[in-house]
Amino acid sequence: MKETDELKSKVQLAFKNWQDNSYKKSIEKYPEGEKEFTTISFTPVKALYTPLDTAEKNYIEKIGFPGEYPYTRGIQPTMYRGKLWTMRQYAGFGTAKESNQRYRYLLSHGTSGLSVAFDLPTQIGYDSDDPLAYGEVGKVGVAIDTLADMEILFDQILLDKISTSMTINASASVLLAMYIAVAEKQGVSKDKISGTIQNDILKEYIARGTYIYPPKPSMRLITNIFEYCAKEVPKWNTISISGYHIREAGSTAVQEVGFTLANGIAYVEAAINAGLNVDDFAGQLSFFFNSHNDLLEEVAKFRAARRLWAKIMKERFKAKNPRSMMLRFHSQTAGSTLTAQQVDNNIVRVTIQTLAAVLGGTQSLHTNSKDEALALPTEQSVRTALRTQQIVAYESGVTNTVDPLAGSYYVEAMTDQIEREAEDYISRIDSLGGMIAAIENGYVQAEIQKASYDFEKEVENGKRIIVGLNKFTTGEEKEPELLKIDMRVQEAQIKFLNKVRKERDQPKVDKALNDLKKAAGSDENLIPYIIDAVRAYASVGEICNVMRRVFGEYKEHVVI
């Protein structure tokens, strides 16, 4: 202790001497260096970080070793030395046949996991022939109406050989049921399939809007999935608790961590209240974070989130299994940072964001394509996005050692600060009665709106430079080749849906839907009933409408 105090005193003295001499002279010559610098999340950044910023740190307690509590340095002892992250490319558009062709193209070019984008009607539980689906079929993802579409989507893709992430929330139970049914048809048992459903309804109420039911029945469906998969689909990640969309809505890095982990707390509490043991389901929880432009802040964010979640699970929920304390996360580069102007600049942005995710210890990664600010990506731009991951993995050298930025005075100080400020948000949400109450009274939405507004003001007044947008602009640019979805996709999808309805066993469908309706009015787990309906080729819309009639629909809380 005496030696530590002496070292601290020496550093303090040397630092003051540097400030009064070298730094002062430089500022006199370059006064711009004295202005306020902040991260992209408005966190002030000092000119220099030293051991004084991390001197109070207990290495074992706060940083430790990879693969061991509190997992600051990663959840695996060897990280990428043993196994690279899963390279997923989020894809899906038009019909199931077109998306299947894109998936097989990606797999042939080195993608190691699939990530499915569903169209808007599928996300909110409408069939392609519903009047509310008009103009949206196949536009932002693949249209899935029945099990027949899902069979085509995974044609010649063996589900026991590949892991699949599905970005689906309100209708997640139905799409998971379809995936299980496709696996059965391939001769693959439920306990052999692996992947993730997003299944995070709370962030839909906060930031995205593809909800169907009110919070209480939505949370019931989620805990039903936890319970069912813990017993029947043990390799499946039952939820991807998503900060990505919170960040895309304009939050800061701290808010992304704080609100995402607060959502995680709500899901764990709901499952425990439903009678589940924490260590029976917590190991199947996963997270999904944004990888943004501020490289070092993002690295610190991922490290802080891991450490804070480990502490929450151990201290708040008394988890005993180490896997229950591990924050395993998928990341995606930040779509909101892509510009329609000078689209080639987006390749550089995505490269920085890829490095942030890898240096921060991600388990899987999607890299955005350069043209996604304008349209769905072309095959060429998707290939460049995938090659970005591969070059970082095989050529950059950053995968050769675990957590290479650990010990950086700046990164460690920023990790501590993000953890501390995220904890403050969680405490505030607890005081409001938990995350659902905080959403219902508009607190979370208002915090994000303010951060988003402040950032846009800085862009508009030129304080925050976006290359090619508000500085270093050029004249007229040639529009790149874009992928566009023809309205004939909707016509073809409706035609196929009508064919399935005509050929299926309608009495079997009617019985399955009636059984689901009765179960929805009871306390039974709904997943087996949804699987039965899917096997009978009931449609997404038919299944969701049954539950709409029992549960009602959510009406958005307007924040002014």
C-alpha positions in Angstrom: 0.0 0.0 0.0 2.9 2.4 0.9 4.5 1.6 -2.5 1.3 2.3 -4.3 0.8 5.6 -2.5 4.4 6.6 -3.4 3.9 5.7 -7.0 0.7 7.7 -7.1 2.4 10.7 -5.6 5.2 10.5 -8.2 2.8 10.3 -11.1 0.8 13.2 -9.7 3.9 15.3 -9.5 5.1 14.3 -12.9 1.7 15.0 -14.4 1.5 18.5 -12.9 5.0 19.2 -14.2 3.9 18.1 -17.7 0.8 20.2 -17.6 2.6 23.3 -16.4 5.4 23.0 -18.9 5.1 20.9 -22.1 1.3 21.0 -22.3 1.0 24.7 -21.5 3.6 25.6 -24.2 1.8 23.5 -26.8 -1.6 25.0 -26.0 -0.1 28.5 -26.4 1.0 27.5 -29.9 -2.2 25.4 -30.7 -5.0 26.9 -28.6 -7.6 24.6 -30.4 -6.2 21.8 -28.3 -7.8 23.3 -25.3 -11.4 23.2 -26.6 -13.8 20.6 -25.2 -13.5 17.2 -26.8 -16.3 14.7 -26.4 -17.1 11.2 -27.5 -19.9 10.7 -30.0 -22.1 10.2 -26.9 -21.1 13.7 -25.5 -18.9 12.2 -22.8 -16.0 14.7 -22.1 -12.6 13.4 -23.1 -9.5 14.6 -21.4 -6.3 15.4 -23.2 -4.4 12.7 -21.5 -5.1 9.6 -19.4 -2.6 8.3 -16.8 -2.5 5.7 -14.0 -4.2 8.4 -11.9 -7.4 7.6 -13.8 -7.3 3.9 -13.0 -5.2 3.9 -9.8 -8.0 2.8 -7.5 -8.8 -0.2 -9.6 -8.7 -3.7 -8.2 -7.4 -5.7 -11.1 -8.8 -9.1 -10.1 -12.2 -7.7 -9.1 -12.7 -5.2 -12.0 -10.7 -6.6 -15.0 -9.6 -10.1 -14.2 -9.0 -12.7 -16.8 -10.9 -13.8 -20.0 -13.4 -16.6 -19.4 -13.7 -15.8 -15.7 -16.0 -13.5 -13.7 -16.6 -10.6 -14.2 -15.9 -11.3 -17.9 -14.6 -7.8 -18.6 -12.0 -9.2 -20.9 -14.3 -11.7 -22.7 -16.4 -14.8 -22.0 -13.9 -17.3 -23.5 -10.3 -17.8 -22.1 -8.8 -17.9 -25.6 -11.4 -15.7 -27.5 -10.5 -15.5 -31.2 -7.3 -17.5 -30.8 -9.5 -20.5 -30.3 -12.5 -19.6 -32.5 -13.4 -16.6 -34.5 -16.7 -14.8 -34.1 -19.6 -16.0 -36.2 -19.7 -13.9 -39.4 -23.4 -13.3 -40.1 -24.8 -11.2 -42.9 -28.3 -10.0 -42.2 -30.3 -10.7 -45.3 -33.8 -11.3 -46.6 -36.0 -9.8 -49.3 -38.8 -10.6 -51.7 -39.9 -14.2 -51.7 -38.4 -17.1 -49.7 -36.9 -18.4 -53.0 -35.0 -15.2 -53.6 -33.7 -15.0 -50.0 -32.7 -18.7 -50.1 -30.5 -17.9 -53.2 -28.9 -15.0 -51.3 -28.2 -17.2 -48.2 -26.6 -19.9 -50.3 -24.5 -17.2 -52.1 -23.3 -15.9 -48.7 -22.5 -19.3 -47.4 -20.5 -20.0 -50.5 -18.4 -16.8 -49.8 -17.6 -17.7 -46.2 -20.5 -16.6 -44.1 -20.5 -18.9 -41.0 -24.1 -18.2 -39.8 -27.3 -17.0 -41.2 -29.3 -13.9 -40.1 -32.8 -13.6 -41.4 -34.6 -10.3 -42.1 -38.4 -10.5 -42.3 -40.7 -8.1 -44.0 -42.9 -5.7 -42.0 -46.1 -7.7 -42.3 -44.4 -10.8 -41.0 -42.9 -8.8 -38.1 -46.3 -7.5 -37.0 -48.3 -10.7 -37.7 -50.2 -9.9 -40.9 -50.4 -12.2 -44.0 -49.3 -10.9 -47.4 -52.9 -10.6 -48.6 -54.0 -8.5 -45.6 -55.0 -4.9 -46.7 -52.5 -3.5 -44.1 -49.7 -5.4 -45.8 -50.2 -3.7 -49.2 -47.0 -2.2 -50.5 -44.8 -3.8 -47.8 -44.6 -7.4 -48.9 -41.0 -8.5 -49.3 -39.7 -4.9 -49.0 -37.5 -4.8 -45.9 -37.1 -8.5 -45.5 -38.5 -11.9 -46.7 -42.2 -12.5 -46.7 -43.2 -15.6 -44.6 -46.9 -16.5 -44.5 -46.8 -20.3 -43.8 -44.5 -23.2 -43.1 -44.4 -23.7 -46.9 -42.4 -20.4 -47.2 -40.1 -21.4 -44.4 -39.4 -24.8 -46.1 -38.3 -22.9 -49.3 -36.3 -20.4 -47.3 -34.1 -23.1 -45.9 -34.1 -25.4 -48.9 -30.7 -27.2 -49.2 -29.5 -25.6 -46.0 -29.0 -28.2 -43.3 -30.3 -26.8 -40.0 -28.1 -29.1 -37.8 -25.0 -27.7 -39.6 -25.7 -23.9 -39.5 -26.8 -21.5 -36.8 -29.6 -19.0 -37.6 -30.4 -15.7 -36.1 -33.9 -14.4 -36.8 -34.7 -10.8 -36.3 -38.3 -11.2 -35.2 -40.0 -10.0 -32.0 -43.8 -9.8 -31.6 -44.3 -12.9 -33.8 -41.2 -14.6 -32.6 -43.0 -17.6 -31.2 -44.6 -18.4 -34.6 -41.3 -18.1 -36.6 -39.5 -20.2 -34.0 -42.2 -22.8 -34.3 -41.8 -22.8 -38.1 -38.0 -23.2 -37.8 -38.5 -26.2 -35.5 -41.0 -27.7 -37.9 -38.6 -27.2 -40.9 -35.9 -29.0 -38.9 -38.3 -31.9 -38.2 -39.0 -32.2 -41.9 -35.2 -32.4 -42.5 -35.0 -35.1 -39.9 -33.2 -32.9 -37.4 -34.5 -33.1 -33.8 -35.1 -29.9 -31.7 -32.2 -30.5 -29.5 -29.8 -30.3 -32.4 -30.7 -26.9 -33.8 -28.9 -23.7 -32.8 -29.6 -20.1 -33.3 -31.3 -17.0 -31.9 -34.6 -15.3 -32.0 -34.6 -11.6 -31.2 -37.8 -11.9 -29.2 -37.2 -8.5 -27.4 -40.5 -6.8 -27.2 -39.6 -4.1 -24.7 -37.2 -2.4 -27.1 -40.1 -2.4 -29.7 -42.1 -0.3 -27.3 -39.1 2.0 -26.8 -37.5 2.4 -30.2 -38.8 0.4 -33.1 -42.6 -0.1 -33.1 -43.2 -3.6 -34.4 -45.3 -4.7 -31.4 -48.6 -6.5 -31.5 -49.9 -7.2 -28.0 -49.7 -5.3 -24.7 -46.8 -5.8 -22.3 -48.3 -8.5 -20.0 -49.2 -11.1 -22.7 -46.1 -10.2 -24.6 -44.0 -11.1 -21.6 -46.0 -14.2 -21.1 -45.1 -15.4 -24.7 -41.4 -14.6 -24.0 -41.3 -16.6 -20.7 -43.2 -19.4 -22.4 -40.4 -19.6 -25.0 -37.8 -19.5 -22.2 -39.5 -22.5 -20.5 -40.1 -24.5 -23.6 -36.6 -24.1 -25.0 -34.9 -24.8 -21.7 -36.5 -28.3 -21.9 -36.8 -28.9 -25.6 -34.4 -26.7 -27.6 -31.3 -26.4 -25.3 -28.9 -25.0 -27.9 -31.2 -22.1 -28.9 -30.7 -18.5 -27.6 -34.3 -17.7 -26.6 -33.9 -13.9 -26.7 -31.5 -11.3 -28.1 -31.9 -8.4 -25.7 -31.3 -5.6 -28.1 -29.5 -2.3 -27.6 -28.9 -2.0 -31.3 -32.3 -0.3 -32.1 -32.1 1.9 -29.0 -28.8 3.3 -30.3 -30.2 3.6 -33.8 -33.0 5.7 -32.4 -30.4 8.2 -31.2 -29.3 7.1 -27.7 -25.8 7.5 -26.3 -23.5 4.6 -25.5 -24.3 4.8 -21.8 -28.1 4.8 -22.5 -27.7 1.8 -24.9 -26.0 -0.2 -22.0 -28.3 1.1 -19.3 -31.6 0.6 -21.1 -30.6 -2.7 -22.6 -29.6 -4.3 -19.3 -32.7 -2.8 -17.7 -34.7 -4.7 -20.3 -32.7 -7.8 -19.5 -33.5 -7.4 -15.8 -37.2 -7.2 -16.7 -37.1 -10.4 -18.6 -35.2 -12.3 -15.9 -37.7 -11.0 -13.3 -40.7 -12.1 -15.5 -39.3 -15.6 -15.9 -38.6 -16.0 -12.2 -42.1 -14.7 -11.4 -43.4 -17.3 -13.8 -41.7 -20.0 -11.7 -38.5 -20.6 -13.6 -35.2 -21.1 -11.9 -32.7 -18.5 -13.0 -29.9 -21.0 -13.9 -32.4 -23.0 -16.0 -32.9 -20.3 -18.5 -30.3 -17.5 -18.1 -27.6 -19.4 -20.1 -29.9 -19.1 -23.1 -30.1 -15.3 -23.0 -28.1 -13.3 -25.4 -27.6 -9.6 -26.3 -27.4 -7.5 -29.5 -25.4 -4.3 -29.5 -24.7 -1.5 -32.0 -21.1 -1.0 -33.0 -20.8 2.7 -33.6 -18.1 5.1 -35.0 -16.3 6.1 -31.8 -13.8 3.2 -31.7 -12.5 3.4 -28.2 -15.8 4.4 -26.6 -17.4 1.4 -28.2 -14.7 -1.0 -27.0 -15.2 0.3 -23.5 -19.0 0.0 -23.9 -18.8 -3.7 -24.6 -16.4 -4.3 -21.7 -18.6 -2.4 -19.3 -21.8 -4.2 -20.4 -20.2 -7.6 -19.8 -18.9 -6.6 -16.4 -22.2 -5.0 -15.3 -24.4 -7.9 -16.5 -22.2 -10.4 -14.7 -22.6 -8.4 -11.4 -26.4 -8.1 -11.9 -26.8 -11.8 -12.4 -24.6 -12.8 -9.5 -25.6 -10.2 -7.0 -29.2 -9.3 -7.9 -30.5 -12.7 -9.1 -28.1 -15.0 -7.2 -27.2 -17.0 -10.3 -24.7 -19.8 -9.5 -23.9 -21.2 -13.0 -21.1 -19.1 -14.6 -22.8 -19.3 -18.0 -25.8 -17.5 -16.5 -23.5 -14.5 -15.8 -21.9 -14.3 -19.3 -23.1 -11.5 -21.5 -22.9 -13.2 -24.9 -23.6 -10.7 -27.7 -24.1 -10.3 -31.4 -23.2 -6.9 -32.9 -24.0 -5.0 -36.1 -22.3 -2.0 -37.5 -24.4 1.2 -37.2 -26.9 1.7 -40.0 -27.6 5.2 -38.8 -24.1 6.3 -39.5 -24.3 5.3 -43.2 -24.7 8.3 -45.5 -26.5 8.4 -48.9 -23.8 10.9 -50.0 -20.4 9.5 -51.1 -21.5 5.9 -50.3 -17.9 4.5 -50.6 -17.1 6.4 -47.4 -19.4 3.9 -45.7 -16.9 1.1 -46.3 -14.4 3.0 -44.1 -17.0 3.6 -41.4 -18.0 -0.1 -41.3 -14.3 -1.1 -41.0 -13.9 1.1 -37.9 -17.1 -0.3 -36.4 -15.9 -3.8 -37.2 -12.7 -3.2 -35.3 -14.7 -1.8 -32.4 -16.8 -5.0 -32.2 -13.9 -7.3 -32.5 -11.7 -5.4 -30.0 -14.7 -5.4 -27.7 -15.1 -9.1 -27.8 -18.2 -9.8 -29.9 -19.5 -13.4 -30.4 -21.0 -12.7 -33.8 -21.1 -9.8 -36.2 -23.0 -8.4 -39.2 -21.3 -5.7 -41.3 -23.6 -3.3 -43.1 -23.2 -2.8 -46.8 -22.2 0.6 -48.3 -25.4 1.2 -50.1 -27.9 0.4 -47.3 -28.7 4.1 -46.8 -30.3 4.0 -50.2 -31.7 0.5 -50.7 -31.3 -3.2 -49.9 -27.7 -4.1 -50.6 -26.6 -5.6 -53.9 -24.6 -8.9 -54.0 -21.4 -6.9 -54.7 -21.7 -4.6 -51.7 -22.7 -7.5 -49.4 -19.5 -9.3 -50.5 -17.4 -6.3 -49.7 -19.1 -6.0 -46.3 -18.3 -9.7 -45.6 -14.7 -9.3 -46.8 -14.3 -6.5 -44.3 -14.8 -9.0 -41.5 -12.6 -11.5 -43.1 -9.7 -9.0 -43.6 -10.0 -7.9 -39.9 -10.0 -11.6 -38.9 -7.1 -12.8 -41.0 -4.9 -9.9 -41.8 -5.1 -7.2 -39.1 -3.5 -9.1 -36.2 -6.0 -7.9 -33.6 -7.2 -11.5 -33.1 -3.8 -12.7 -32.0 -4.3 -11.8 -28.3 -7.2 -11.5 -26.0 -8.6 -8.1 -25.2 -5.6 -6.2 -26.6 -6.7 -2.8 -25.3 -6.9 -3.8 -21.7 -4.7 -1.7 -19.5 -5.1 1.4 -21.7 -5.6 4.2 -19.2 -8.3 5.7 -21.5 -10.2 2.5 -22.2 -10.2 1.4 -18.6 -11.3 4.8 -17.4 -14.1 4.9 -20.0 -15.1 1.3 -19.1 -15.5 2.4 -15.5 -17.4 5.5 -16.4 -19.9 3.8 -18.8 -20.5 1.1 -16.2 -21.1 3.7 -13.4 -23.5 5.8 -15.5 -25.4 2.8 -16.9 -25.9 1.7 -13.3 -27.3 5.1 -12.5 -29.9 4.6 -15.3 -30.8 1.2 -14.0 -31.3 2.6 -10.5 -33.5 5.4 -11.9 -35.6 2.8 -13.8 -35.9 0.7 -10.6 -37.2 3.7 -8.7 -39.9 4.2 -11.4 -41.1 0.7 -10.8 -39.1 -1.2 -13.4 -38.7 -1.1 -17.2 -42.3 -1.6 -18.2 -43.4 1.3 -15.9 -40.6 3.4 -17.3 -41.7 2.7 -20.8 -45.4 3.4 -20.1 -44.6 6.8 -18.5 -42.3 7.7 -21.4 -39.1 8.2 -19.4 -36.9 6.0 -21.6 -38.3 7.4 -24.9 -37.8 11.0 -23.7 -34.2 10.3 -22.7 -33.4 8.9 -26.1 -35.2 11.7 -27.9 -33.2 14.3 -26.1 -29.9 12.6 -27.0 -30.9 12.2 -30.6 -32.0 15.9 -30.8 -28.7 17.1 -29.3 -26.7 15.0 -31.8 -28.6 16.3 -34.8 -28.2 19.9 -33.6 -24.4 19.4 -33.5 -24.5 18.0 -37.0 -26.6 20.8 -38.3 -24.4 23.6 -36.8 -21.2 21.9 -37.9 -19.9 21.1 -34.5 -20.1 17.4 -35.3 -18.4 16.7 -38.7 -19.9 13.9 -40.9 -17.6 13.5 -43.9 -19.4 14.0 -47.2 -22.5 15.2 -45.4 -21.7 18.5 -43.7 -18.1 18.9 -44.7 -15.8 17.7 -47.6 -18.8 17.5 -49.9 -18.7 17.2 -53.6 -21.1 18.1 -56.4 -23.6 15.8 -58.1 -22.9 12.2 -57.5 -23.8 9.3 -59.8 -26.3 7.0 -58.1 -24.9 3.5 -57.6 -26.7 0.4 -58.8 -29.5 -0.4 -56.4 -31.5 -3.5 -55.6 -35.2 -2.7 -55.9 -38.2 -5.0 -55.0 -40.9 -5.2 -57.7 -44.6 -5.1 -56.7 -44.9 -8.4 -58.6 -43.3 -10.0 -55.5 -46.5 -9.2 -53.6 -48.7 -10.7 -56.3 -46.6 -13.9 -56.4 -46.6 -14.2 -52.6 -50.4 -13.9 -52.4 -50.9 -16.4 -55.2 -48.7 -18.9 -53.3 -50.5 -18.2 -50.0 -53.8 -19.0 -51.7 -52.4 -22.2 -53.1 -51.3 -23.3 -49.6 -54.7 -22.5 -48.1 -56.5 -24.5 -50.8 -54.3 -27.6 -50.4 -54.0 -27.8 -46.6 -56.3 -29.8 -44.3 -58.6 -27.0 -43.2 -60.4 -28.9 -40.4 -56.9 -29.6 -38.9 -56.1 -25.9 -39.2 -59.4 -24.9 -37.5 -58.8 -27.4 -34.6 -55.3 -26.2 -34.1 -56.3 -22.5 -34.0 -59.3 -23.2 -31.7 -57.0 -25.1 -29.3 -54.6 -22.2 -29.3 -57.4 -19.8 -28.5 -58.5 -21.9 -25.5 -54.9 -22.1 -24.3 -54.3 -18.4 -24.7 -57.3 -17.9 -22.3 -55.6 -20.1 -19.7 -52.2 -20.2 -18.0 -50.8 -23.0 -20.3 -47.5 -22.7 -22.2 -48.6 -21.6 -25.7 -45.6 -22.8 -27.7 -46.7 -26.4 -28.2 -50.1 -25.1 -29.5 -48.4 -22.7 -31.9 -46.1 -25.5 -33.2 -49.2 -27.6 -33.8 -50.9 -24.7 -35.8 -47.7 -24.2 -37.8 -47.5 -27.9 -38.7 -51.1 -27.7 -40.0 -49.9 -24.8 -42.3 -51.9 -22.1 -40.4 -50.5 -18.7 -41.4 -48.7 -16.2 -39.4 -51.7 -13.8 -39.6 -54.2 -16.5 -38.6 -52.1 -17.5 -35.5 -51.4 -13.9 -34.5 -55.0 -12.9 -35.0 -56.2 -15.6 -32.6 -54.0 -14.2 -29.9 -55.0 -10.6 -30.9 -58.6 -11.5 -30.1 -57.6 -12.9 -26.7 -54.8 -10.4 -25.7 -55.8 -7.2 -27.5 -53.3 -4.8 -29.2 -50.9 -2.4 -27.7 -51.5 1.4 -28.2 -48.3 3.5 -28.3 -47.6 5.9 -25.5 -47.0 9.3 -27.1 -44.1 11.2 -25.7 -44.2 15.0 -26.2 
